[in-house]
Amino acid sequence: MSAAEQGYDVKVSVADEHWRVLIHDPRGEAVAERVCRDAAEARTFASTVRQHLYWLSAAKFREYYRLPEPVQ
């Protein structure tokens, strides 16, 4: 089962000209953040994360992005 099927998600946000990409766990909590210098970098990184969501198992996705185990 892929990480996306497990409920992980990625979102891009901008506030005060600061772009960031957040990875959310199945409970909707942000578990990783990457600050980006501009929209292009943020969208590119988010696209890569989305591809990994679909390609990797949840365990491999957590390992790759150094995410904590989900709370049950």
Secondary structure, 3 states (H helix, E strand, C coil): CEHHHHCCEEEEEEECCEEEEEEECCCCCEEEEEEECCHHHHHHHHHHHHHHHHHCEHHHHHHHHCCCCCCC
